[in-house]
């Protein structure tokens, strides 16, 4: 006798897979943001838009480096 998964468990598995994919994408975007901050910190550190960028970076899931 083979055991069949419950109907709800496949939906939960699909949702988890979708969330994991979204997290990987968000981490990749955070990596790009981290690189931008690293390359331009000295030149733009006084600009208001760069200060906002630093706040966004602080809230990102990417660990500060």
Order of alpha helices (4+ residues) and beta strands (2+ residues): alpha-alpha
